[in-house]
């Protein structure tokens, strides 16, 4: 039994159990406020010890000599589904259901995303993270915000810092991308004209991810036995976040994490990882490694979708480790509903099973604000959110009633 604590909330949960990087004091911090740390990947090549801010508890770590077995997750071929093959679509839905009932994780192939677009997106990752540290700090995310540059999330946390750099930006499924290409506009405003091409690449990438996410939503609806288009229509105007990740090498890789154990608070995560490896999933009572597949996208269920499925499908507990010698990169697309949409299970899911509501109604903005202002995402985020939500908002009992 392990006790997870954040702020004043505690939840009891059961679990079976290029250059390096460094920190500097932020020269722009106010003298009267705590000075945030700056993760600079050019200054720690010869440093022997790991800064204490990056140390993680032993129960979160993988020992460097420990060899994890590979997860045998379903590989879902979307080719038949895309072409309208009924039996192939049914088979794909069966595989998705099996994965989501157990650990909430699967991979998809024959997804229709152009390989050249994926390669172009990785090239632009290099361009962004190769910028001088002063330039990257000029586009860092604002307090309480999610878009922009972040080095080790040191702008938000002071301990258990992840050994990574991130660059995040929004993509709204509600926008008319021809009239208002939001990603292109963001790149122009933050990075300038030199990165117009980068903006166009990621605009196209996000559009491809949106279409793929809607395809997966159809499969998820089929796998739950509800109206095939219910989830697709619900997420048509989705609010999504795109994130580029860079995990520099670390000579003390056994003492830190690239990303600590957590479940994504969003609905769905679609990730492409390079061939270095490092993603791990907690399944069947133990941590297992996810084998990189060049032409596949990793898909995992998040907390919001677990609530939408009334707890039938499981939010995926996962983490990322760092490599001693090689940097690792990944492209992550987080799918969530439009901020003001009410999250609740499809009516026919509850009616068919005669199920009692497991969670109250909430909006994505409720959960998002909780994770940005009150809680660091971990394995107990959803439970902690509802404890806070119910005590703060006192939703009516009808929200929990059988429907």
N, C-alpha and C positions, 0 to 999 in steps of 0.2 A: 504494500500500500504506500502510495506516495502522495505528499501534500503539496499542491501547487498554489502559490500565493502571488497576488498582484494587488497593489494598492491596499485597500482594506478588505478585500474579498478573498476568501479561501475556499477551495473546492477539493474534496477528497476524491481521488480517482485511483483506479486499479490498473497497473501496467506490469506485464511481465518484462520483467525487465529488458616567366619574365623576372623582374626583380622581386624581392620580398617587399614588405610594407611596414610602415611605422606611424607614429603619432607625433603631432606637434600641438602646442597650444595655439588656439585660434587667435591671431593677432588682431582681428576685428571685433572680438568680444568686448562687451562693456566691462569696465573695471569693477562695477558693483554687482555683476552677475557671474555665476560659475562659468568658467571658460570652457566651451566645448572643445573636443579634440578633433584633430584633422588627420585623416588617414592618407598618408603620402607614400605611394608605392615606389619611390625612388631613393629613400633614405635609410633603409634597414638591411642593406645587402650583407653587412658584416656584423650586425648585432646578434649576439648569441642567445639572449634571453627574450622571452615574449613579454611585452607590456602586460601588467596585471589586468588591465581593462579587458583583455582578450581571453582571459582564462575562464574556462567553463567547468562546472561540477563534473566529477567523475561519472555520475550516472547518466549524463548527457553525451558522453564522449565514446568514440570508438578507439580502442587501443590500436596503435599503428601496426602491431604484429597480428592483429585479429583479421582473419579473412572471412568476410561474410559470404553466405551463399546467395546466388542470384534469385530474385523474385521471379516466380513463374506466372507472371501476370498475363491476362488475355491480350492477344494481338488481334485487334478488330479490323478486318478488311472492309473498308467502306466502298470498294468498287462496285459490288453488287447493289448496295443500297442506293448509290448515286445513279446507277443505270436503271433502277426501277425493278430489279429482280426481287420478287416477293419473298422467295425462300431464303435468299441471301440476306435480305433485310431482317427477316425473322431470326436467322442464325446470329446475326450481329447483335440484335437486341437481347438474345439469350446470353451471349458472352458479356455484354455490358451489365446485365442484371446480376449475373454471378459475381462479377467483380465488385459491384456497388453494394451488394449485400454483405460482403466480407470485409473489404478494406478500402473501397472507393477509388481504385486505381486501375487504369488500363492504358494501352497504347493503340493508336490508329494508323493504318497504312492506306495507300491508294486514296488519299484525302483530297487530291486535286490541287494542292498548293504547289506552285511552280518551284522546282529545286533551285533555279537561278535566283528567285526572289529570296529564298532562305539564305543562300550564299551572300547575296548583296546585303542583307540585313546584318550578317556577321561582320562583313567588311566595315560597315558603318559603326558597329560596336567598337572596333579597333580605333577608328578615327576619333570617336568621342572620348574614350578613356586614355588615349595617348596625348590629349591636350595637357598643357602645363597645369599644375595644381592650382595656380592663381585663377586660371580661366574656369576650371571646374568649380571652384568655390564661388565664382561669380554667378553661377547658375544653380547653386544648391537650393534645396527645397526650403520653404519658409516654415517657421514653427507651426506645428499642427497640420501641415500640408503633406501631400503625398507626391506631388510632381516636382521634377528637378533632379539634381545630382545629390547623392548621399555617399559619404565615405564611412563605412562601418556603422551606419546609423548612429554615429556619435552625436548627432544633433538631437537625438531623442533619448539615448540611454547612456549610462556611465559605467555599466558593468556588463559582462557577458556579451561583448561586442562581436558581431559576425565579421569574419575575415573576408570582406568583399566590398566592392564599389557597385553602386547602382545608378541608373539614370531612368527616370519614369516620366510618362506623359499620358494624358487622357485621350480616349477615343470615344466619341458619343455615337451610338448607333442611330440616334434620332436625327442627326445632321444630314443635310443634303450635301454629300461630299463634293459634288461638282461645283456647287455654289460656295460652300464653306469647308474647305479641306482643313480641318482643325489641327491635324498633326503638322502639316506644312506650315501653317500660320504660327504654331508654337515654336517650331525649329527656327523660323525666321526671326521671331521676337527674342529668343533666348540665345541662339548660336550665331545668328546673322546670315548674310547671303552666302558665305562660304559653305554653309551646310544646307542650302536649299535642296540639293540632290538627296541628302540624308533624309530630309523631311518627306520628300516624294517617295523614297524607298519605304519608309515606315508607314506612310499613309496607305500605300498599296498593301503592305504586310498586314496592317490592322484590318483593312477591308477584307482580306483573305481570311484572317482569323475570325472576323465576325461571321462570315458565311459558314466557315467550318463549325463554329460554336452553335449556330442555328441548326446545322445538320445533326450535330451531336444531341442537341435538345430534342429533336424529333425522335432519335433513337432512345433517349432516356424516357420520353413519354411512352413510346411503344413498350419499353421494358417494364414500365410501371403499370401497364394496362390501362392507361388513360387516353383521352383523345390525342391523336398523333400530333396535332398542330397546337395544342394548348400551350406547351412550353415555348414553342417557336414564336408564337404570337406574343407571349408574355415578355420575352427577351428581345423582341424585334427592335425596340428602342433602348437597348441596354446601355448601361454606363460602364465602360471598361477602362482598365488601366494597363498600359503596355510598359514592361520593364526590361531593360538590358542589364544583365549581371556579369560582372567580372570577378573571379576568385583568384587572386594572385597566389603564387606558390608560397609555402610557409615551411621553414625548416623545423618548426615545432608543431607540426600538424596534429600530433596526438594530444595537444593541450587546448585546442581551440576548435571552433566550428565555422563553416562557411555560412550556414543557416541553422539555427537551433531547432530542436523538435517542436513542431507546431502543426495545427490544422489551419488551412486558409479560411479566413472569415467570409470570403467571397462565395459565389455560387459554383463556378467552374474555373479550373485553371488549365490552360493549354500551353505546354512548354516544349520547346525544342532545345536539346542539349547537344554540345559538341561530343567528341569521342573520348574525352578524358575520363569521364565518369565521376561519380561523387554523390549522386542522388540516392537516398535510401528511404525505404518505406517500412513502417511497423505493421507487420501482418502475421497472423497466426502465432501471436505471442512473442515475436522476436523481430529484430531489425534485419532487413534483407536489402541487398544492393539491386539497383535498377540498371540493367545493361543498356548502354546507349545504342540506339538504332538509327542509322544515318537518315533513313527516309521515313521515320515515324515521328509522330507527335505524342508526347506524354499527356494524359488527361487525368485529372483527379477531381473528385467531388469536394466541395467546400462546405463550410458550416451553413451558409444560407440555403444551399440546395438540400442539405440534410433536413433542415426545418421544412422546406417545401415538400419533401417526401414524407413528412410526418415521422421522421426518424427511421424510416424503412431503409434508406440508403445511408451509408456511413461516410462521414467526412474523413479524408485521408490524413493520417498522421505521418509526417515525413520530415526529413532533415537533409542537409548537404554537408559533406566533409570536404576538406581542402587537400590538395596534393602537395607533396614535398618539393617536387621538381617542376611541375607543369602548371600553367595557368588554365583555368576552366572558364568557359563562357556559356551562357544560356540566354534564350529569348522567352519571356514569359508574358502571357496574355491572360489577365484576370477578368472574368465575366461576372457582372452583377446586374440586377434589375435597375431600371431608372430609379433615382434616389427616392422619389415620393410614392412609388408603387408599394402596395401592401403585400407582404409576403405571407402566403398561406397555402396549404395543400390544395391541389385540384379537387373540386367537389366530388367528381366521380371516384377518386381514389378513396375518399372517406366513406362515401355511400356504399361502394362495392364491398369494402371490408368491415363496414359498421364500426369504424375505428374511433376511438376517443382522441381528441386533439392532444398532441404531446407538447405543443408550443403555442404561445399566444401570437396573435397578429403583430407584425412590426414592419417597419420600412427599412430598406437598405441603409438609408441615411442614419437611422437609429444605431444600427450595428457598426457602421463605419465610424461614426463619431465616437462611439464607445472605445473602439480599438485605437483611435488617434489621440484621444484625450484622457482615457482612464485605464487602459489595459494593454499590456504587451501580448500579442497573440501567442498562444501556446496550445497545449492539448485540451485545455478546459475553457477555451474562450466562449463557446456558445452557452455553456452552463452558467459561467460567470456573468455573461451579458444578461441573461434572463433574470438572474437574481437581482442584478442592478436595475434592470428595466422594470420588473414588477414592483420593486420597492419605490422606484422613482415616479412611475407613471400610473400605477394601479389600474391596469386595463380591466375591463369588465369581465366578470366570470363567464359571460357568454362566449368569450374568445376561446375558452378552454373546454367548452361543452361539446358533446357528441353532435355531429351534424349528419 
